[in-house]
Every structure is written in C-alpha cells, then in structure tokens.
C-alpha cells in the first residue's frame, strides 16, 4: 500500500506542477520522495529503495500523460 501512495502522490505532483514547469515537477518529486525516506530512516530506521522507485515511476507515468495530452 505504501508504494501505491508514493506512486500516486508523485504522479499527482507531476501532473499539477508539470503544467507550469516540468523541471520544477521533477524537483518536487525528488525532494518529496527523498525527504520522506530520510524522515522514515530517522524515525523508524528504514530507508526503502522500493519507495523511491515508485516515486520515479509516478513521475515517468505523469510525464508521459502530460506529454500525450
């Protein structure tokens, strides 16, 4: 479930912010994804590469949708 949330949030960030600036959308996805993992690591001792992959996939799919529309 966590990876689905990572994917969905990054997809949404890409579509909303990408409307104004694609580089800014990428930066938002990167900061959000890495920031969340750093928070998880500091709080729970867990850092998930799988979550970062879900973030990147959300960005890629969002970018694809943006470019098609």
C-alpha positions, 0 to 999 in steps of 0.5 A, spaced: 500 500 500 505 504 501 508 504 494 501 505 491 501 512 495 508 514 493 506 512 486 500 516 486 502 522 490 508 523 485 504 522 479 499 527 482 505 532 483 507 531 476 501 532 473 499 539 477 506 542 477 508 539 470 503 544 467 507 550 469 514 547 469 516 540 468 523 541 471 520 544 477 515 537 477 521 533 477 524 537 483 518 536 487 518 529 486 525 528 488 525 532 494 518 529 496 520 522 495 527 523 498 525 527 504 520 522 506 525 516 506 530 520 510 524 522 515 522 514 515 530 512 516 530 517 522 524 515 525 523 508 524 530 506 521 528 504 514 530 507 508 526 503 502 529 503 495 522 500 493 519 507 495 523 511 491 522 507 485 515 508 485 516 515 486 520 515 479 515 511 476 509 516 478 513 521 475 515 517 468 507 515 468 505 523 469 510 525 464 508 521 459 500 523 460 502 530 460 506 529 454 500 525 450 495 530 452 
